[in-house]
Amino acid sequence: MLEGAESAKIHGEWIPVKARVEVMHGLSGHGDYVDIQHWLERSRLAKGTAIKLVHGDPQALDAMRDHFRQTTQHRVEVAAYRSILTL
């Protein structure tokens, strides 16, 4: 998709790409809550920005949500299973 693909195969079906895809340098897909908190502190996200946690063990996601609620001014939630997130 970064190279401009017009569709992506998902579960055997070709789906049109309608997203604008960007690389976020400096943020690991496997960062722990401290790494992500530091990234959030340096980001330009407005206070109150909604953040959905979408990947990880349910107990770890709940702990990360609680931590970010206490240490940031963002609206942090754990995305519900099979929920649709509109960006």
N, C-alpha and C positions, 0 to 999 in steps of 0.2 A: 504494500500500500504506500510505503514511503516513496517508492519509485513511480507512483502514478497508476497503479493497477485500477482498472475500471470495475472489477468484480473479485470476489474472494469465495473460495469453496468452503462451505461450512456444513458439516454433517452430510456431505455428498451433494449439496445443492449450491449452485452458483448464485451469489447474492450481490447485487450492485453496490458498489462503494459510494456512499453519499457523504462520507465524513471528510473533514480536513484533518490530516494526520500530521502531527509534529513530534519531534524528538525532544524530550526534556533532559538535557544534559545535566549531570551532577546529581541525579536521583536514581538510585539503584532500585530495581524491581524487587529486591530482597532486603531493603533497608529495614532496620528495626525501628521501634517507636522513637528512639532518640535521634536517629538519622533523619527520619521523616519530620520530627518536630523542628530540628535545625533548619531543614529545607523550608518548612512553612514559615519560620521566623524570617528567613531571608527573601521569601517570595513577595510578589506584589499583589497577592490576593487581598481583597477588601475584607475588613472585619465583618463577620457574620456570613461569610461565604459558606455555602453548603458543601460538605465533604462526605462522600459515601465510601465506606470501607467495604471492599468487595472480594478480598482474597485472604484466606487464612483459616485457621482453626477457630470455631465459634467462640470458645472461651478467650482465646488470645485477641480476637477482634473486639469482644466486649471490654477487655482490659485496655486495649489501645484506644477505643472510643472514650472510655472514662478518663484516661490520661489526657487525651487531647481536649476534652471538655474542660478539664481543670487547668490546663496550661496554655490554651489558645483561646482566641475569641471567635472561632469558627463554629458553625452548626454541624457537628460530627454525628453521623449515624452509621450503623451497620446495615448494609443493603439486605433486604429480605430475599430468601431463596427464590429464584426464578422471577424476581421483580424486574420490571422494565425501567431503565433509567433514561430519561430524556435529557440530553445535553444541549 
